[in-house]
Amino acid sequence: QVQVVESGGDLVQAGESLRLSCTVSGRDFSMSTVSWYRQAPEKEREWVGTILNDGRVNYPTSVKGEGRFGISRNNAKKQVYLQMSSLKTEDTAVYYCNFKISGSSYWGQGTRVTVSA
């Protein structure tokens, strides 16, 4: 059984940094593609970035332009990380991890990030 678990969400102040983790169990990990999404209150879920199995990372223009977020992976630990810096109140959201491998897609339950002014 595949499990995807996000962790690291917290209440932080604007300007601080936070690292989220996505831990996968139950499937091979090294050939997977893992993405981060977020959903702010009363808004649609939006894509934050994707790390491919070869380590390359793609971001939407809005995220890439600001340069505040970084995604990395540790295949030995079956984890993917979302490093966020200079957090803003508009980064407040539930952050979700999506794990894809061999045509299958799995979501975690999300981890909440709240950024206070």
C-alpha positions in Angstrom: 0.0 0.0 0.0 1.4 3.3 -1.1 1.5 6.1 1.5 2.4 9.7 0.9 2.8 11.8 4.0 3.6 15.5 4.1 5.1 17.1 7.2 6.7 20.2 8.4 3.8 22.6 8.2 3.7 25.2 10.9 2.7 28.7 12.0 5.5 31.1 11.1 5.9 34.8 10.8 6.3 36.6 7.5 10.0 36.6 6.3 10.8 33.3 8.0 11.7 30.0 6.2 10.2 26.6 6.4 11.0 23.2 4.9 8.3 20.7 4.1 8.9 17.0 3.6 7.1 14.5 1.6 7.8 10.9 2.6 6.7 8.0 0.4 6.4 4.3 1.3 5.2 1.2 -0.4 6.6 1.8 -3.9 9.9 2.3 -5.6 10.9 5.9 -5.4 13.9 6.6 -7.5 12.1 6.6 -10.8 9.2 8.7 -9.6 8.1 12.3 -10.4 7.0 14.2 -7.3 5.1 17.5 -7.3 4.1 20.0 -4.7 0.8 21.8 -4.8 -0.9 24.2 -2.5 -4.4 25.3 -1.8 -5.2 28.5 0.0 -8.5 29.1 1.7 -11.3 29.5 -0.9 -8.9 29.1 -3.8 -8.2 26.4 -6.3 -5.2 24.1 -5.8 -2.2 25.4 -7.6 1.0 23.8 -8.8 4.2 24.8 -6.9 6.8 22.7 -8.6 7.9 19.3 -9.8 11.1 17.3 -9.4 11.8 14.6 -11.9 13.5 11.3 -11.3 16.8 12.8 -12.7 16.7 15.6 -10.2 15.6 18.3 -12.6 13.0 20.7 -11.2 10.3 22.6 -13.0 8.4 25.5 -11.5 5.5 27.6 -12.7 6.6 31.1 -13.8 5.2 32.7 -10.7 7.3 30.6 -8.4 10.4 30.6 -10.5 10.4 34.3 -10.9 10.5 35.0 -7.2 13.1 32.4 -6.4 11.9 31.8 -2.9 11.0 28.1 -3.2 13.3 25.1 -3.9 12.6 21.5 -4.3 15.0 18.6 -3.8 14.9 14.9 -3.2 16.6 12.2 -1.3 16.0 8.8 -2.9 17.6 6.8 -0.1 15.1 8.3 2.3 12.2 8.3 -0.2 11.7 12.0 0.5 11.1 15.2 -1.4 11.5 18.6 0.2 10.1 22.0 -0.4 12.3 24.7 1.0 10.5 28.0 1.3 12.1 31.2 2.3 11.0 34.8 2.8 7.5 33.6 3.5 4.6 35.9 2.8 1.1 35.9 4.2 -0.1 34.8 0.8 1.8 31.6 1.1 -0.7 30.5 3.7 -2.2 27.3 2.4 -2.4 23.5 2.8 0.6 22.0 0.9 0.1 18.7 -0.9 2.6 16.2 -2.3 1.7 14.2 -5.4 3.8 11.1 -6.2 3.7 9.6 -9.7 5.2 6.4 -10.9 4.5 4.0 -13.7 1.2 5.7 -14.6 -0.1 5.8 -11.1 -0.7 8.9 -9.0 -0.9 9.3 -5.2 -1.7 12.2 -3.0 -0.9 12.9 0.6 -3.3 14.5 3.1 -1.5 17.8 3.1 0.3 19.9 5.7 -0.8 23.3 6.8 1.4 26.4 6.5 0.2 29.6 8.1 2.2 32.7 7.7 1.3 35.6 10.0 2.0 39.2 9.3 
